[in-house]
Amino acid sequence: LVVAGAFVLDSDLQIRGGRSMMSMPDDVERAESEPITIDDAFRAGLRPIVTAYLALQKALVADDLPASKKGYETLAAAVLAFQPRSPNEARLVWKPISSRLRDHAERGAGSASLVAARRTFEQVSLPLISALRRFGNPLETTVRLAECPMAIDKRTASWLQTDEAVKNPYWGSKMLDCGSIRSQTKSGDHLDTEAHTHDKPAAPEKKP
């Protein structure tokens, strides 16, 4: 009776859109990172968002606070403009990603300093990395996943870029090449966040 009752409760939970109580942690993690098939309209909607993010990355690399704040504004506007109705699975996955992106982009637009703008950059990078993992690269060019082992408070942080060589947005001109390329994704392919290509080794620490 206990087992039968558990199955009934679990089935009801899933019908109402909840997560199965019987899923193992590994199964849940795998399901939340599996690629999702999207159509051309969804891909086109993602394109200006990724483009705006990459422009922001370049502004931070150039130590340009006004351009960085403008980049955050453009990113927030691009996220707000994309309200997909289908495919349904992609739409549901995109909803929390877009919410995080927009909230942090709006916060970044009000940055009082480059330090603040760079701290917020990690918060827009994480959901966008997740988006490329789930939906694929919507651009016609290759996008690379890079990381720096001491990006913020001497801890690792990641970002996306198109350059083949590391262009570190967390340090800019102080330590432009600090970090490594973890993986890359061509147009239409899904980002592999587990890959470690290490195209460029981490640079030695320098005093800011």
ZIGIZI-V41580 format. One record per helix or strand of 2 or more residues. SS is the DSSP state (hx for helix, st for strand). FROM is the first residue (numbers start at 1). TO is the last residue. Records with the same first field share a line. If there is no record, write none. Layout:
SS: FROM-TO ; FROM-TO
This chain:
hx: 2-15 ; 25-31 ; 40-61 ; 65-81 ; 88-108 ; 114-135 ; 172-174
st: 143-152 ; 155-161 ; 180-185
